[in-house]
Amino acid sequence: MDLPFDLPPARVAELLREGQVQLVDVREPYEREAGHVGGSLHVPLADLTTAAPTIDPSRPVVFVCRVGARSSMAAWSFARAGYDAHNLDGGMVGWAAAGLPLEPEGGVVADH
């Protein structure tokens, strides 16, 4: 599957529903607790290097943060390491603005 580096929220939601990508949330724990994408893996940015073995290198991976800056750095680093890595364009702010669901019910995008 040939995907652009930055993926819009609606496309990521579609790929997740189809089970074609892994979504890794690199935000801080308090940010994730406020609201996150169901089915995403939580690995705070500071822990990403040590948690790399938990991310399947044979499947595309999309990284997400609040607005896309931290996740873009993570995606770039993983792409350099040989992963099919991507960034959720606009981050959680973009996800919520697109009307896509957050967990838990009533979840919100926390301020950074």
C-alpha positions in Angstrom: 0.0 0.0 0.0 1.5 3.3 -1.1 0.4 6.0 1.3 1.5 9.7 1.6 3.5 10.7 4.6 0.7 12.9 6.0 -2.7 11.2 6.1 -6.0 13.1 6.7 -8.1 12.0 9.7 -10.9 10.5 7.5 -8.4 8.3 5.6 -6.8 7.1 8.9 -10.2 6.3 10.3 -11.0 4.3 7.1 -7.6 2.4 7.3 -8.1 1.6 11.0 -11.6 0.2 10.3 -10.2 -2.0 7.6 -7.3 -3.1 10.0 -4.7 -1.9 7.5 -2.7 0.4 9.9 -1.5 0.6 13.4 -2.1 3.9 15.2 0.4 5.0 17.8 -0.5 7.8 20.1 2.7 9.6 21.3 1.0 12.1 23.6 1.5 12.3 27.4 -0.7 10.1 29.6 -2.9 13.0 30.8 -3.6 13.9 27.1 -4.5 10.3 26.2 -6.8 9.9 29.3 -8.8 13.0 28.2 -9.6 11.5 24.9 -8.0 9.1 22.3 -8.7 7.1 19.2 -10.1 3.7 20.0 -7.7 0.8 19.2 -4.7 3.1 19.2 -1.5 2.0 21.0 -0.2 4.5 23.6 3.5 5.1 23.6 4.6 8.5 25.0 7.2 10.1 22.7 9.9 9.8 25.4 9.4 6.0 25.5 9.2 5.4 21.8 12.7 4.2 21.2 12.4 1.5 23.9 8.9 0.5 22.8 9.9 0.2 19.1 9.8 -3.6 19.3 6.1 -3.5 20.1 5.4 -1.8 16.8 5.0 -4.3 13.9 7.5 -3.3 11.2 5.5 -5.4 8.6 2.4 -3.2 8.8 2.0 0.6 8.1 2.1 2.7 11.2 0.5 6.1 11.7 1.6 8.3 14.6 -0.6 10.9 16.3 -0.2 13.7 18.8 -2.2 16.8 19.6 -1.6 18.8 16.4 1.0 16.7 14.4 4.4 18.1 15.4 5.5 15.4 17.8 4.0 12.6 15.7 5.6 14.0 12.6 9.0 13.7 14.3 8.2 10.1 15.4 7.0 9.1 11.9 10.1 10.6 10.3 12.4 8.7 12.7 10.5 5.4 12.1 10.5 5.9 8.3 14.3 6.4 8.5 14.5 3.1 10.4 12.7 1.3 7.6 9.1 1.4 8.8 6.2 2.3 6.5 5.5 5.3 8.8 3.0 8.1 8.5 1.7 11.1 10.4 -2.0 11.8 11.2 -2.3 15.3 9.6 -3.7 17.8 12.1 -3.3 15.3 15.0 -6.1 14.8 17.5 -7.3 18.4 17.0 -7.9 17.5 13.3 -9.4 14.1 14.2 -12.0 15.8 16.5 -12.6 18.6 14.1 -13.5 16.0 11.5 -16.2 14.7 13.8 -14.5 11.3 14.4 -15.1 9.5 17.6 -13.0 9.7 20.8 -12.8 7.3 23.7 -13.9 7.4 26.4 -17.4 8.6 25.5 -17.4 12.3 25.9 -13.6 12.4 25.5 -11.9 15.7 24.5 -8.6 16.8 23.1 -6.5 18.0 26.1 -4.4 21.1 25.9 -0.7 20.3 25.7 
